[in-house]
Amino acid sequence: MPNDTPIRTRFAPSPTGQLHIGGARTALFNLLFSRHHGGRFLLRIEDTDRERSTPENTQVILDALAWLDIQPDEAPVFQSARQARHAEVALAMLEAGNAYRCYTSAEELREMRERAMAEGRPPRYDGRWRDRDPADAPAGVKPVIRLRALQEGETVVEDLVQGTVRVANGELDDMIILRSDGTPTYLHAVVVDDHDMGITHVIRGDDHMTNTFRQMQVFAAMGWELPRFAHLPLIHGADGGKLSKRHGATSVLDFQQQGILPEAMCNVLLRLGWGHGDHEVLDRGEMIRLFDLDGVGKSAARLDPAKISNLGGIWLRRADDGRLTQDVAGRLRALGHTVDDTALTRLHQLMPALKERAKTLVELAESSAFLVRPTPLVLEPKAQAQLTPEAKASLPPLAAALDATDFTAPALDHALRAYAEASGRKLGQVAQPLRAALTGSMTSPPIDLTLAALGREEALARIAQAAA
C-alpha cells in the first residue's frame, strides 16, 4: 500500500446486544488513528444475523457511540443491504476457479467432525468436493460455495501491534463464502465490504487473528490489495481474568448509567492497552495528537475499577458547572424530586463544592438531593444523633446570629466562627448539628457555602424545624 494512500479505518459492530468495553475501545482506537493521520473513520453495521440484529439493538450501538462522541465521517454502511454484492464476488471467484460448489450434506459434515475429533484432529472440512465434477452432484441439493484455499506454504500477517504472525496453510480449510440460500458468510462479507469501502487499516481485537488468515486468502483470490492489520490485546478484569459480569460493568451503557462522564470513559478506554510516557489524563485533542499504534502493547489490558473512579473524579471536577447542573437536575427529577428554578439556582451555586468529592454523576445527584428534598427533612441516623436536646437548644441563637449577616459565604463563615468562640465551643461542635439540620445528613459541602446556596429563608426555616 503506497505511503500516500489516505488512511481509512472502520468500526464494524454486530448489533446483537450492547456495546461492550472491548468494542468501544476498538472504535476509539480506529477513530484516533484516522484523526492522527488525517484520514477518515467509517462505521459499518454488520447486521447479517437476521434474528438478533434488530433495529433496537442497532440504535443501542449508535446511541453508545454518540455518547462517547465517536462519530463516523460518512453515513453508516449496513452489511445486510450489500448481500447482492457479496454474492457477485463469490460468483466471480467461482468463475475464476478460486472457489467451488460443495454439495456435502449436513450429515456428512457431522460425520466428518466426529471422525476428526475421535482421531485427535481439529474438525475441518476435508475438501471432498474441491476437485469433483459438479455433474456428480446429488439431485435436489443446493450447494454452498467454498473458497479454494491455499494448501501449501503459509499465510503471514505483518501485524502493526503483534508483529509477524504466521500460520501453515494446511491448517486452514476451504471455508464457505456463500451459503446454499445465497447469503454470504461473515468472513466473506467483511472482505468485500472492507475492499469496497477502501479500508486501509483493519484495527480490531486479537481474537480475530484466525479470521484474518482466512480473509487474506479471499483478498488474494480477488487480486485485491491487502489492508494493514492491527490486532489489539484483549481486556481482562483487575484480577487478570477474562472480563465478565463478575468484574462489574462491562458495557458502555452500564458505565453511563453509573454516571461516568463520557470524557472519563474515553480516557479509561484509551489507557486500556495504550500508553505514551507518563500521560494519564488526556482530552480528545491530546488523544488525537499523541495516538498511534506503536503505543499499543501486546499483552492483555486490565480494567481497573480504581482507575475508573479516579479518572471519573478528575473529569467531573473539570466539567462545566452548568452542564453538571442540568444533568443532576434530570437525575433528581427521575427520582421523583421537584426541581424548580429556585432549586436549579441553588444547585448551580453549590456545584463547584459538590463536584469536589464526587466521582460520578450518580454520587453528585445523591450528595445534592438535600437541596430539593421536602421539609421537614427525614434525618439519617447519624444526623439524628447530632441533634441532642442541648444541640437543638443552641440552634435558635445560632440562627439569629446567621440572620444578622448578609448571607454570603464569607459573612456566614465569620458569623459561625464568632458564635463558636462566644459560646466556648469548637467550630466543628457548632457546624455538625447545623449540617444535620440543613441537610439531614453528616456530609455536605462546607457549611458556609451550603447556607449561602440554600438562602436566608430556606436555611433559617430548616434550622427552626430541626430545633422544634
N, C-alpha and C positions, 0 to 999 in steps of 0.2 A: 504494500500500500504506500503510495507516494507520501512523503512527509508533508506536502502542502495540501493534502486532501482535507477538506473541512470536517472536523470531528462531529459525529452524530452518535448519541447514545440513546438507550431506551430503557424504560422500566416496563416489565410485562407481567403484571399480576393476573392470576386466575381468580375471578370473583366468586369464590366458593365459601367465603366467610370474611372475617375481619382482617384488617391489615395488621400483620404481626410485626414485631420489632425487627426481625431479620429482613422482611420485605421493605419496611420503612427505611432501614439503613441502606439497603441496596438502591432504593430510589434516590436518597440523598446523595450517595456517592456518585451515582450517574449524573445527577444534576450538577454537582460541584465540579466534577471532572470536565463536563461540557463547558460550564461557565468559565472555568480557569483557562481553558484553551480557546475560548472564543467560539465554541461550537454550539450545537443545538441539542436539546434534550426532548425526547419524544415519549409518548405513553401509548402502550398497546394493551388492550384488554383481551386476554386470552380466554374467551368465553365459549369454548367449544364443548365444555361439559354441560350438555343441554339440561340436565336435571338440576344441577347445583348452581349454575351460572345465571342467577336471577337478576332482574333489574334492581331489586332492592340491595342485593349483595354488591352489585356494581356501584351503586350510589354510596354505599358504606365506604368503599375503597376511595372513590372520588372525594368524598367529604373529609376523610382522614388526610389525604394528600393536600387538600386545600387548607386544612387546619395547620398543617406543617409548612405551608407556603412552598410546596413542591409542585410547581405548575409547569406543564409541558409547553413547548414553543409552538406546537401545532395541535390541531384537533386530534383527540384520541382516535386510534385505529382499533376497530373491533374485528378480532380474528374471525368470528363467525360469519362476517359479511364477505370474506375472501375465499370461501371454500371452492368456488369455481376456479379461481387462480391456482389454488393448491393442487386441484385435480389436473389442471392443464399442465403443470410442471411434472407431475407424476407420469402423465401420459407421454410427455416429451422424453423423460428418462427411459420409459418403456420403449419408445421408438428408437432411441439411440443405443439400446442394448444394455443400458446401465441399471435396468430394473426388469422384473419378470413377473408374470402372473403365477400365483400359487393357489393350488386347489386343495391343499391339505385340510382335512376336516378337523372339527373341534376334538373328536375322539382320538384322531391320530396325534394331535398336538398334546393331549393329555398323556397318552402312552409314551410319547417322546420325552416329556418332562419326567415321568415316573421312572423310566429306564435310566435317564441321565442321573437322577438323584440316587437310584439304587447302586449305580456304578461309581458314585462319588464325584460325578462331573457336574459343572454348572448347567442348569437346564437352559438349553437354547435350541433354536430351530436348526434342523440338520441339513437344510438345503436340498431336500429331495425333489423339488420342482425347479431347481436352479437351471438345469440343462435339459429338462424333459420337454418333449414336444407337446405343445398345448392341445394337439389333436388327441392326446391320451386323456384329456380331461374327462372326469365323470359327468354324466348328463345332469343338468339342473343345478349344478353347484356354481354359485357366484364366487369368482376368485378375488383374493386380495392382490395388491401389487406390492412386491418386496424390492428393496434396494439390492442390487448385485454388489455386495460389499467386497472390498479387497480381502484376499485370503493370505497373501504373502506380505512379508515386511512388517512395518509398524507405522502407527499414526503418532505424530509428535506435536504436542502443543507447546509453543514458546509463550508461557503464561506470564503476564505482566506482574503478577503477585507471587505465584507459586514457582516460577522458574520453568525449566524444561521438564515436561511430564510426558511420558510415552506409554503406549500400550501395543502389544502384539496384535496385528490384525486378525490373527487366528482366534482371538478371544472375543471378537465381535461377530455376531451372526447377521443374517440378512433381515434387517428389520422391516416391518410393514410400514409403507408410506401412505397407502390408500386402502381403506377398509372395503369389504365386499359391498357395502351400501353406498360407496362412492365418497365417503367422508374421509378427510385426511387425519393422520395421527399427529399428535402433538409435536413429536421430534421432526417431522417433515414440515409441518406448517410454520414452525418457528424459523426454519432456514429460509423458506420462501419469503416470509414477512421481513426478516432482517435484511435480505438482499433487496427486496423491492423498496424498503424504507431507507436504504442507503446507510445502514448502521455500520459504523467503522469500528466501534469498540463494544464488545459484549461484556458487561460487568455484572456478575451475579454470584450467588453463593457457591462454595466449592462442592456442595452436594450435587451440582450439575456437571461435574467434571466428566463422568461417564457419558452423559448426553453429548458433551462437546466432541468427544472422539467420534461418535456416530454421526453427528451433524456435519462434521468436517468432511465426511465422505459424501454427503449429499451436495455440499458446496463443490467438491471436486467433480462429482458426476455431471453437474450442470456447467462446469467450467467457470464458475463464479469466483470472484476474489474473496478470500477469507477476511473476516474482520479480525481485529486483535481481541484476545480473550484475557480476562482478569477474573480469577475466582477468589472471592472473599472468604476469610475464615468463618467458621460457624460461631454462634454466640452461645455461651454457657451461662449458667447461674453463678452466683458468687461462690458457691461451693465447688465449682469446677464441673458439675454435672450438666447434662444436656438440659437446655432451658425448657421448663414446663410450668404448668399452673402451680406446682408446689413452691415455685420461687416467687409467686405473687403475680403481678400484672405481666402479661406477655403481648398484649395487643395495644396498638396506639389508642384505641377507644378507652381501654382500661385506664391509661395514664391521663387521658383527657378528663375522664370522669373523676379521677383523683385530684384534679385541679392543678396539674403540672402545666406551666405555661408552654406554648409551642416552641418558643425560643430555647427554653431549657431542654425540652425534649430533643430538639435538633442538636443541641450541644452534647447531650448524652449519646445520641446516635453517632455523632462524629467521632467520639472518643472510643467507640466500640471497634477496636482494631486499627485505628489510625492515630498517628501522633506526629508532632512537629516540635522538637525541642521541649521546652517546659511550658508551651502554650496549652492552657487548660480551658479558659473561658473565651469563646470566640463568637462574634456576631456573624451574620451572613456574609457581609463584605469581607471580613477577615478570613472566613472559611474559603470563599472563592479565591482569594489571593494566595492562600497557602496550600490548598489541597492539591495533591497529585498522588498517583498510585504508588510512587516509591515510598510513601509514608505508611502504606498498609502492611501490617505484619502477616506472617504465615500462620501463626498459632491462633487458637480459638480465643475470642474476646470474652470478657466476663461482665455481665450486667450486675453492677454493684448497687444495691439499694441506698447505701450511704452516699455514694457519689451522686445518685439521682436527687437525693434530698438536699445535698449541699448545693448542687447546681440550681435546683429549684429555688432555694432561698436567695441565691445570688441574682438570678434573673427577676425574681419578684421585687427585690429591692431596686433593681434598675428600671422597672416598668413604670410607665406614666400613671400618675395617681388618678387621673380622670378615667382612663381605661379600666383600671382596677376597681374603681368605684362602681362603674356600670356593670361589670361582671359580677361583683359581690352582691350588688343590689338584685340582679337577676337570680342569683342563687338563694338569697334570702326570701325573695318572693316565691320561689319554687318550694320553699319550706313552709309557706303559709303566712309569712310576715307581711305586714303592710309597710311599704317603703314609699313615703310621700316625698315632696320636695324638701321639707324640713329635714327628714332623715337622710336624704341624699347629701344635703349640705353638711350635716354633722359627719357623715361617713367620709366625705371628701376631705374635710378639715382634719380628721384624725388619721387619714390613710398613711401619711408619712411615718407615723409612730406605729400603726398597726402592722405594716408590712415588714418592720424590722425583725420581728420574731417569727414570722410565718415562713413556711417552705412551699405551701401550695395555696391555691385559691380556696380550697375547702377549709383549711386551717384559718385563712383570712376571714372567711364568712363566719366561722364559729366564733372567732375572737371579737368580731364586730357585732354579733347578734344582739348584745345588750343594748345597743343604740336603738333598736326597733322593737324590743320586747314590750308587751303591755305592762303597765304598772297597776298595782304594786308588784314588784318583781318576786318571782319564786327564787328563793335563795338556795344556792348549793350548800351542802352540809358544812364545809369549811367556812363559808361566808357567814352562815348562821351562827357558828361557834364564835365568830369575832364580835357579834353584836350582843355582848353581855349587857346586863342592866346598867352597869357603870358606863360602857361604851355608848349605849343608847342615850343616857343622860347627858353625855358630852356633846352629842350631835347638835342640839338646838343652839347652844352658844357658838359652836363652830360655824354653823350655818349663818348666824348673824355676822360673824367676822368676815365670812366669804362674801356675803351680800353687800358689805360695805366697800368692796373693791369694784373696779370697772370690768371685772370678769374676763380679763385677758390672762393668758398663761403666766406671764411674769408677775403680774399683780397677785394672782391666786397663789403662786408659789411663795411669794413674800408673806402673804397672809397666813398660810399654813405654817410656815416656819415660826412666825411671830406668835401664833396661837400655841404651838407646841412649847415654845420657850416659856411663855407666860403661864402655861398650865403645868410646867415642870415635867414634861414628857418628851420622849424622843420623837422625831418626825414620823418614824415607822409606826409608833403606837397611835398616832393620830391618823395617818394615811390608811392603815389597813381596815379599820372599821368603816372609814369613809368610802374606801374602794368597794367593800361589801355592800354598802348602802346604794352606791351609784350603779354597780354592775351586776350584783347578785353573785359574784364570784370573787376569787382572790387573785385573778390575773387580769391585767389590763395595761394599756399604755400608761406612761407617767400620769400621776393623778391630776396635776395641774392642766395637762393637755386634755385629759378626759373631762374635767369640769368645764373647760372652755368650749369644747366641742358640744357638750350637752346644752350649754347655755344656761343663763341665770335661772329662768323659770323652771325648766325641766330638772336641773340639778337640785335646786332647793326643794322642789316637790318630792323628789326621790329621798332626799335626806329626811324630810319630815315624815314620810311614810315609814321609813326604817326606824325612826325614833319612836313612832307610835306603836 
